[in-house]
């Protein structure tokens, strides 16, 4: 794990991403997924990945500026 001072949004999006993957896997293995599940889980997953990526890039830039 990257040792960084984590923001609220980073931590929250990581937790939501893990929960979304769990929820989608559970629905898929049960055979009850529908189009709404695909759309909602896809959008939530992409937003979470974007937030995580943004925070990592911001951390790297801040670290480079301090050196």
RAVEN-V19952 format. One record per pair of residues at least 6 apart in sequence whose C-alpha atoms are under 7 Angstrom apart, sorted by sequence separation. I is the first residue (numbers start at 1). J is the second residue. If there is no record, write none. Layout:
BEGIN
i:I j:J
i:I j:J
END
This chain:
BEGIN
i:27 j:33
i:24 j:41
i:20 j:41
i:20 j:45
i:17 j:45
i:17 j:48
i:14 j:48
i:13 j:48
i:13 j:51
i:13 j:52
i:10 j:51
i:10 j:52
i:10 j:55
END
